[in-house]
Amino acid sequence: MQTFAGFFTGSSVGYFLANIFAGAGTGQQGIINSLIFTFGDWQLHLHHWLFSLFFLAILFLFVKRKYQWPTIVFTFVAGFFIGLAVQGVTRYDDWYQVLYKINI
């Protein structure tokens, strides 16, 4: 039961906070700026769902092995990152565009 409660709460909080801090729609700026790097005619957009998956991998590969977190805390944090990722993928039309050429 702790696993489900932690995961459900964490994913709900992650999704909700992403809705607050990210842009309302594709191409709209949110409270927290998007991380976009420009290299000549190319842009690299590091979406928040990509960051979330990176931190989720770190959580499972390193943190879980080194630290003994209570189950509810670990599942909350994992759910939080999954909620962020789900919000980023389901809410924006350009979620899959990480590297793209700038139209000049």
C-alpha positions as CSV (number, residue, x, y, z in Angstrom):
1,M,0.0,0.0,0.0
2,Q,2.9,2.4,0.7
3,T,4.3,1.8,-2.7
4,F,1.0,2.8,-4.4
5,A,0.4,5.7,-2.1
6,G,3.9,7.1,-2.7
7,F,3.8,6.6,-6.4
8,F,0.3,8.1,-6.9
9,T,1.1,11.1,-4.7
10,G,4.5,11.7,-6.3
11,S,3.2,11.4,-9.9
12,S,0.2,13.7,-9.1
13,V,2.5,16.3,-7.5
14,G,5.0,16.1,-10.4
15,Y,2.3,16.5,-13.0
16,F,0.6,19.3,-11.2
17,L,3.8,21.3,-10.6
18,A,4.9,20.8,-14.2
19,N,1.5,22.3,-15.3
20,I,2.2,25.3,-13.1
21,F,5.8,26.0,-14.0
22,A,6.0,24.9,-17.6
23,G,4.4,26.8,-20.5
24,A,0.7,26.5,-21.1
25,G,1.1,25.1,-24.6
26,T,3.7,24.3,-27.3
27,G,6.0,27.3,-27.8
28,Q,4.7,29.3,-24.8
29,Q,7.2,30.3,-22.1
30,G,6.4,29.2,-18.6
31,I,7.5,30.5,-15.2
32,I,10.7,28.5,-15.6
33,N,12.5,29.1,-18.9
34,S,13.1,26.3,-21.3
35,L,16.7,25.1,-21.7
36,I,17.5,25.7,-25.4
37,F,21.0,25.9,-26.8
38,T,21.7,27.3,-30.2
39,F,24.6,26.0,-32.4
40,G,24.6,27.9,-35.7
41,D,21.4,26.9,-37.5
42,W,20.6,24.2,-35.0
43,Q,18.8,24.3,-31.6
44,L,19.0,21.7,-28.8
45,H,15.9,21.8,-26.6
46,L,16.4,19.9,-23.4
47,H,12.8,19.3,-22.4
48,H,11.8,18.8,-18.8
49,W,10.6,15.3,-19.5
50,L,14.1,14.5,-20.7
51,F,15.6,15.9,-17.4
52,S,13.0,13.8,-15.5
53,L,14.0,10.6,-17.2
54,F,17.7,11.4,-16.5
55,F,17.0,11.9,-12.8
56,L,14.8,8.9,-12.7
57,A,17.7,6.8,-14.1
58,I,20.1,8.3,-11.5
59,L,17.5,7.4,-8.8
60,F,17.3,3.8,-9.8
61,L,20.9,3.2,-10.8
62,F,22.8,5.0,-8.0
63,V,20.6,6.3,-5.2
64,K,18.7,3.1,-4.6
65,R,21.9,1.1,-4.3
66,K,23.7,3.5,-2.1
67,Y,21.0,4.8,0.2
68,Q,18.2,3.0,2.1
69,W,15.3,5.4,1.7
70,P,11.9,4.4,3.2
71,T,9.7,2.8,0.5
72,I,7.1,5.6,0.5
73,V,9.8,8.2,0.0
74,F,11.5,6.4,-2.8
75,T,8.3,5.7,-4.7
76,F,7.2,9.3,-4.1
77,V,10.4,10.6,-5.7
78,A,10.2,8.1,-8.6
79,G,6.5,9.0,-9.1
80,F,7.4,12.7,-9.1
81,F,9.8,12.3,-12.0
82,I,7.4,10.1,-13.9
83,G,4.6,12.7,-13.4
84,L,6.9,15.4,-14.8
85,A,7.8,13.2,-17.8
86,V,4.2,12.3,-18.5
87,Q,3.1,15.9,-18.4
88,G,5.8,16.9,-20.9
89,V,5.0,14.1,-23.3
90,T,1.2,14.4,-23.2
91,R,0.9,18.2,-23.0
92,Y,3.1,19.4,-25.9
93,D,3.1,18.7,-29.6
94,D,6.8,19.2,-29.9
95,W,7.8,16.8,-27.1
96,Y,9.9,14.6,-29.4
97,Q,11.8,17.5,-31.1
98,V,15.1,17.7,-29.2
99,L,17.5,18.7,-32.0
100,Y,16.1,20.7,-34.9
101,K,17.2,23.1,-37.6
102,I,16.1,26.8,-37.2
103,N,14.0,28.1,-40.1
104,I,15.8,31.2,-41.4
